[in-house]
Amino acid sequence: MVKLCIQLFAIASLFSLASSLETYAVVLSRVFFQVHPAGGQPFNLTSNITYARQFCPTDVSISWVVHGWSEGFYKTKWVPLVVNSTLQYAGGCVVFMDYSYFSKLGYGDLVARYYLLRDVLSNTMKLFGNYEKMHVFGFSFGARLAIGAGNNITNLYNKVPQIPRMDLCEPAGPNFASTDKTFAPANRSASLVQIINTNSFGYGTGIYDGHINFKMGHCGLWQDGQGSPPMGSHGMCPYMYAYAFKTDYKYNAIYSKECNYSYTKNRPINATCQQTMIMGRRNNVFCYGDVLIPTAKCAPVKMIKSFLKIVLLATLVNLALSQASSQDPYAIFNVPGRIFFQVYPANGTAFNLTTSTMTNILQACPDNETLSFIIHGWSEGLFKTKWIPLVLNSTLNYSGGCVVAMDYTYFAAMGYGDLVYRYFLLRDSLVTVMNLFGNYSRMHAFGFSFGARLAIGAGNVIAGYNNGVPQIPRMDLCDPAGPFFMTYEFPFAPAQKAATLVQVINTNSFGYGTGIYDGHINFKMGHCGLWQDGQGAPPMGSHGMCPYMYNHAFTYDYKYDGRYKNECNYAYTANRPINTTCQQTIIMGRRNNVLCYGDVLIPTAICAPYIYNNTIYNYAPGKVTCT
């Protein structure tokens, strides 16, 4: 990480320095406001409000649009969509704030200028006056500016909001979601504040302080249609808002109970609101609470029936539990081609476990050698997933012995809900093979995502043979799957009961990965384990990067760095302390032999091998070309 980026994690220093960076007058000179009248040509606003009043009289709607970090009026695709849709719907004038001179800076430098930019916006609003005709839309950092400007105006009137309505898309999370910061809450900036959440706890905030919070997709945490930035789960928000001028995004409670794993109780919303409320500017149902709206993969990302399987958890779990007890638990294991275990001896030829005799197996993998298990995730497979041969070969080179790779491609190719339905049966198939080898003391298991869940489950079953005492010495678990596994109502045992030492590597907590940090050691990679600067489109998003980082860790040292440990508390889980000796010696991955306990913060870089240092790290995603 270059020194400039350290500013991101020194928020107090940034704000104290802000006034010395530029004066208000200099900032004002570098920001412009583009006015779009419904019946005229756009023009740049100057301090001469008389000219603006010719096109935007006091009796018409004045809608404000404020962009986010690394965006600008002439380079951001959602801007004309929202501006034009707003004009068609509300008429009057749209005033667009462009601060692209500053938004192209690093995020830390932009945050340093927050108060100055906020004041520029609120003072420009004062020029127009007549607040009761105003509406404000802001995205990400722009939503933060809108909240701040609204609070400035509210404070002029004995803390009574003057602006009737704000629609805020994904208010920025980093540096704004910590409860010890002096930022005013969103619901004081206008009489009615609607917030659209698409990437909570990631780029977006995890504090739900709107009068209404529309939690899109998976509980507002992530979207199935996400790609690489700027069209990740966070960046999709303003596009959904633009679609909402013509498309009805409606409340759907099909997984309301499951969304409690986001560590904020869903505020109730009454039945009338449930039936009539829609997300966006067209919503005129003034209710208060949290509105769950599932989304789809393709634009306009409106959920349709064919996508509902993924959210039928209660039904799936009940069926799985009943069928696991009433049917042969190894039925799927006995169906040729649906699940198999491939054995890779360090000094021999790979073979299929189910077609070999026990004598041949023990000759290839003698009882005194290490036995390492590798279990892939959803939508993956042994012969189609790139990280598997990398981790497999690195494991063999490091530990020798045998590697046993579990392949359940047949089921992993199904919808996620259908895979969860088969969790217990798949887990028991893994247990069967572990029992076949016996001598658990020589075993090691690595699992990614849903595969990590299978490893945890199998380890707990085996621990149950010995009064709950773990029998497997070590598991390394890469971003254990979050959806459907993070509710305490679902009967899954914690990770740290699966083995004597469980190391969990978190790269996308509260997204595809879990937000429950229950390993003996949790390596929180990148930004507090929430997301990675090097993320691309799936399967190489923040979640999918995890096994590649794990493989790099056979060669490179990912080391503890506590420079932003205080900032990481916005992830709504206190970082478990780790002692000084551990901080100096612990490394992430299979090579780690430092047996410490706690949470280990490890910043990462944009480019492989993602090792944080003072030369290759750059905070701004998309602005570095990796070779």
N, C-alpha and C positions, 0 to 999 in steps of 0.2 A: 504494500500500500504506500503510495507516495504521501509525503507529509501533508500536502494540501487536503487529502481525504480524511486525515485524522480529525479535521474540524467537525466532521459529521457527528463525532462522538464526544464533542466538548461543547455542548449546547450553551452552557452558562457563559463560557468565554466568548462564544460567537455573538451572543446578544450584547455583551458588554462592549464588544469591538464594533458592532454594527454602525454606530454613529460615526466612528472614525474612518469607515470605509468610503462612504459618500455622504454628502449632506442631503437633506430632503430635496432641495432644489435640483441637485444633480440627478437624483433618482427620478424625480418628476420629469426632467428633460429627456430621460431615456425610456420613458413609458409613454405609449400613446393609446388613445381611445378612439376606435373606429365606430362611427354612428351609422346605423342602417335604418332609414325611415321606410315604412311600409309602402309609401307612394312616391319615393324619390331615390336619388343616387346617394351612395355611401359617401361620407366625408369624415375627415379627422376633426375630433373635438378640440377646441382651444378653450382658453379661459373665457372667451367671449360667449357667454351662455345665451345672449340675445339672439345670435345667429342660429344656435342650435334650437331655440324655442320656435323659430319659424317652421321647422320641420317636425319638432317634437313638442307640441303644446302641452300644457299642464293637465289636460283632460284625457290624454291617451296613455296607454300602458308603456312603461319604460322597463324593458327586460335587459338585465346585465348578464353577460357571459364571460367567464374567467377561466383561462386554460391552466394547464399544469406544468410541472417541471419538464424541461427539454422540448417544450412545445412552443407554438407561435401561430399567429393568425394566418400567415401565408404558407405554412409548411405542414399543418396538421389537418388530416382528412376529416375528422369528425366536426371540426369547427363550422364549415359552411353547411353541413347537414343540420346541425342544431340551430344555427342562426336562421336559416331559411325556414325550417319547420316552426320555429318560434314566431317568426313574422307571419307566416300563414295562419297560425292558430290564434295569436294574440293581437296582431296588428301593432299599431303604434310605432315604437322605435326599439331597436336592439342596440345596446352599447357594448362593444367588445373591448375588453382590456387586454392589451398586448404588452407583455414585459419580457419578450423573447431575448432582449439584450442580457437580462439577468438569468433567465431560465436555461440558457445554454451553458451556464457555469456549473460546476460541481454542486451536488445537492447541499453539501455543507455551506458553501458560499451563498447559495440561494436562501437557506434558512437564516443565515446571518442578516439578511436584508428583509426578513419577514415584516418587522414592525414598520419600516419605511414604506414598503409596498402596500401594506395594509392601510396606512394613513393616506397614501395617494388615492387608493380606491374610495375610502370613506369621504375624503374631501371632495372628490369628483362627484360623488352622490349628492353631497350637500349643495353643489352648484345647481343641480336640478331641483332639489327640494321635493315637496309633494310626495313624500315617501309612500303614501298609501296607494300610489299607482305603480309601485315598483315590484319587480320579481327578479330573483337572482338565481342563476345556475353557475356552479363552479365544479371543476373536476380536480381531484387530487390536491396539489398544493394550492390551486385556484380555489378549491372549496375552503381551504384554511383561510385564505385571504378574505373570502366572502363572509365567513363566520366572524373573523376579526373586525371587518368593517361594520357588519351588522351590530356587533357588540359596542363598537365606538358610538354609533348612532343611538343605540338603546340607552347608553349611559348618559346621554344628553337629556333624556326625558325620564329621569328618576327610575332608570332600569326597566322601563316599559317598552317592549319592542314596537318599532314604528313601521318596519317593512312587513307587509302582510305575509309574504311567502318566500321561502328559499327551497330549491331542489338541489341537493348536494350529492355529487357522484363521487363515492370513494374518497372521503377526506383523507389526506396523507397521514400515514401512521407513524413512520420513523421520526422521532424527536417531538411528536405531538401526542402520542398515545400514553405517555408516562404520566401517572397521576400526580407527580410532584412538580409538574410544570405549571406555570401561571397562565394557561390559556383558558379563555372563557368557554363554557360549553356551547354546543351548537344550538340548543333549544332556547337560548336567550338572544339569538341574533335576529329572529323574526317571529311573528305570531304563530306561524305554522312552518316547521322545518321538516321536509321529507328528505331522508338520506337513503341512497341506493348503495348497498354493500355487495361487492363482487369478489373481494380479495382481502377480507378481514384478517388481521394479524400478519399480513404480508406487506405489500406496498400500502395497503389501506389500513385504516384504524380498526382496532378491536374494541373501542369504546362506543357503545350504541347510545348516543345521546340526542338523537332526533326525536321530535314528537312522534314521527312514524319512521321506522327503519324497514326498508324493503330488503330482505335477505335473499339475494338471488342465487340460483344454482344450488350448490351444496351448502346450505345454511349461511350463505354469504361469504363462504371461505374460498371457494374456487369454482370454476365453470368448466363443464365438459368441452366447450368449444374453444378453450384457450389455445393459443399458439405461442410463438416467441414474441418478446416485447418488440413494438409497443402494443401488440394484440394478445398479451397475456390476460389472465383473469382480471387484473386491475384495469388494463387499457380497454377492455371490452365495455366498460361501464357507460361511457358517453355514447357509444354506438347503440347500446340497448335503450338508452334514454331517447335517442333520435327515433329508433323504431317505435317507441311507445307512443309517438304522436299518431300512429296509424294501427298499431298492434296492441291488443289488450293483454297485458301481463297480469294474470289474476292469482289471487291467494289460493294456495293448495296446501292443505295440512297433512298430506300423506306421510310426511316424516317429521312432524312437529316434535314428537318425543325424542327422536334421534338427534335432533339439532341441539339438544341441551348439552351435547358434548363440546360445544363451542365455548363452554364455561361462561355463558351468560344466559340466564333464564329467559326464555322467550316471553316477552310481556304479552299478556292475553289481549285478544281483540274480539269484539262481540260478533255474534252470528250475522247481524245485518251488514256489518262492515265486510265480513268474509265474503258475502255474496255479491257485493256491489263495488268493492274497492279495486282500482287498477293502479299500476305503477306509472308515475310520470306526471307531466304538466297537465294532462287531461283529467287527472283525478280530482274530483270535487267532493269526495266522501271524507269528511274531516273526523277521522277516528284517531285513536292514539294506541300505539303498541308496535309489535314486531310482526311483519307480514312475510311469510315464507312463500317464495315463488320459484319452483323448479324450472330449469332451463334446458335447452337441447344443444346439440353440437353445432348445428348449422344456422346461419342467419335466416330469419330474425331471432333465432335461439329461443323461440317460444316452445314450452314443453307440450308435447302431444302424447297420446296414449302409448304409442310404441316405445316411448322412452321411460315409462313408469316402472319397469321391472327393477331398476336399480334402487328404487326407494321403498320397496315393499319389505322392509326388514322384519317387521313383526311377524308377518305371515311366513316369511322364509325361515326365520329362526324356529318358530313353533313347529313347522314341518320337519326341519332338520333334526330337531331334538327327538320328535316322535319317531321318525324313520330310523334314526341311528339306533334306537332301542328296540324297534320292532323288526328290523331287517338284519340280514347277515352283514356285520360291520365291514367285512372285507370283500363285499360283492363287487365293488368297482375295481378293486385290486386284481380280482380274478378274471376280469374281462380283458382279453388280449388287445394290446394296442392303446388302451385308454390311460394307462399309467404304467410306467416302468422305471427301473433304477439301473443306471449305467455305471459300471465300476471301472475306475482308472487306476491301475497299479503304477507306482513310480518306476518299476522295473519290469514292465510287461505290457501286454496288449489289452486294450479296453474290451469289456464284454458286458452282455446284458445279464443282470442278476437272475432274472426269472428263468433263463435257459441254461443255467449252470448248476452243477451239483455242489453240495456243501464242501466236499473234499477239495474241489477246484477253487472254490471261493477262499478257503482257509490257506491254500497253497499260495494264492496270489496276494492275500492280505492276512499274513500271520498275526496271531493274537497279541504279539508284543510290539506291533507297529501302530503308528497313528492312523486313525480312521476319521476322515473329514467329510462331512455332509454339506452339499450345496443345494439350496432349494430356490427356484426362480419365483417370479411374481405373476400377477394377472397379465394376460395377453402375451406372455412370453413362452419360450420353449427351449429345450436343450440345444436343438439344432438350428434355431433361427434367431437367437438373441446374442448380440455381439459381446456383451460383458462376460458371458458364462465361460467361454474358453480362456479368456484372459485371467479370470479369477481362478479357474481350475488349474491352469499351468503354473500360476504364481504360487498356489497352495502346494502343489506337488513339489516344486522347486524348494520351497521353504521347509515343509514338514516331512516330505517323503511319505512312505506308507501307501495308503489308498485314498482316493477321493470317490465318494458315492454321490452321483448327481441324480436327484429326483426329477422326473419329467412327467408333468400332468397337463401337457399341451392341449389334449382333447377338451379338458374342462376349462383351462385358462383362456381358451378361445371364446368361451361363452360370455354373456353379459356378467357384470360384476355381481349383481344380485344372485344369478344362478350359481356363480362360483361360491359365494358365501353360503348358499344353501347346502353345499357339499363339504363345508369346512370340516365337520367332525369326521366324515368318512375319509377324507384325504389325510387328515391328521392321524387317524388310526392306521392308515396304510404306511405312513412313515414310521409310526411306533413299531409296527410289525417287522419292518426291515431292521430297525435298530435292535429289536429283541433277537432277531436272527443272528446278528453278529455277537451280541452279548458284550461283556467286558466294557461297560459304559465308561470306565475310567480312562480309556484311550481315545475317546471320541471328542470331536470338535464339530460345531455346526455353524454354517453361515447361511442366512436366509435374507432375501430382499422382499420388502413390501408384504404381499400376501404370503409369500414363502417364509418370511420372518414370523408371521403369525402361526404357520404350521409348525415351525421349529419350536416356538414357545409352547404351543399346545402339546407337542410330543414330549418335550422336556418335562412338562408338568405331569403328564401321565406316568412317565417313568419314575419321577420323584414320588408319586403316589404309591409305588411299590414298596417304598421304604419310609412310610409314615411322613411323607412330605419333604424328606431330605433330598436335595438335588443329587443326582448320580453322575451327570455329565459335567466334566470340569469347566468347560468354557463354551460360550456361544458369542458370536459377533453378529449383530442384527442390524441390517441396513434399512432405515426408515420404515419400521413396521407399519403396515397399512392402518390408516386412521378410520375412514368411513366404516361404520357399523361395529367397530371394535373399541370405541372410546366412551361408550355409555356404560355406566356402572350397573345398569339393569341387565346387561348381557353377560352370561356366565363364563367369562374368559378369565383365566388366572393371570396374575401379573408376570412380567418378563423375568424378574429377578428370582422367581421360584423355579425357573426352567433349568438353571445350571448354577454351579458354585460361583462362577463369575460370568456375568452377562454384560457385554459392552454393546451399547446401542449408538449407532451413528445417525443423527438427525439432520436432514437436509431440507425438509419441506413440512415441518410441523404445522398442524392445523389445516393442512391442505390434503394431498394424497397420503401424507404420513401422519402418524399419531401426534397428539399434543400431550399425551401422558408420558412423563419421563420416569419410567420405572425400571431402568437398568441399574446395575450397581454403579456403572459409569455411563454417562450420556455425553457423547461428543456432539456438541451443538456447532455445526459447521456453518460457515458464511455468516449471514445476518441472524445470529442467535438461534440457528437451526431452522429458521423459518423459510428462507429462500437464498438462492445463490446468484451472484452477479453473472456467472457463466451460463445461466440457464438459456435454453433454446426452446423449440417446440417439442412436445412429447414425441418420442420417449426420452428426449434429453432435456426435459425440464428440471427444475430443482429436485424433484423426487427421483427421476431416472438417473441423475448424475451420481447418486450415492454409490452404486456398486463400482463405478469407474474410479471414484475417489478411493474406495476401499482397495481396489487393485493397485492404484498408484502408490498406496501406502506400503506396499511391499518393498518399494524402492526409495520413496521420498518420506521425509519426516514431517508430518502434520503436527505442529506443536501448539501448546496452550498459549494464548495471548489474552490477557485480561483487560486490555485497554478500554474496552467498551462494555464491561460486565454490568455496570450500573444501567446503561441504556437498554440492555437486554431484559431488564425486568418488565418492560412493556409487553413481553410475551405472556404475561399473566401466570408465570410460574417462577417462584423465587429460585435463583441459581443456588443449588446446593454447594456449600463451600468445599474447596479442595486445598489441601495444605501446601505449603511453600515447596517442600521437597518434590511433591508430585508435580506441581506446576513446572518445575525446572526439568523434569525427566520424562514425563509421560508423553507418549505419541499415540496417534490414532492407528488402529488396525491390528492385524494378526501379530505383528512383531512386538507389540507392546507387552512388556513383562512387568510393568509397574502396577502393582495391585492396590490402587487407590479407589476411593469411593466419592462420587460427587459429579458435578456438571463441569465439563471442560469446554471452554469457548475457543474455537479455532476459526479465525477469519480465513476466507479463501479468495482466490483470484479469478479473473475472467477466463483465462486460457489454461488448458491442460499443461502440467499436472495439477493446476489450481492451487499451487503452493503460494501462500501469502509471503511477500517480501517487499523490500523497498524499491524494486525496479520494475517488476512486471505487473503489479496490481494497478488497476484503474477503476475508480468507483462507477463511472458512467457506462452502463451496459450499451452495447451496440456501437461504441466509439473506438473499439480496439479490434484490429484484425488478427485473429489467431492463426498461426501457421502450423 
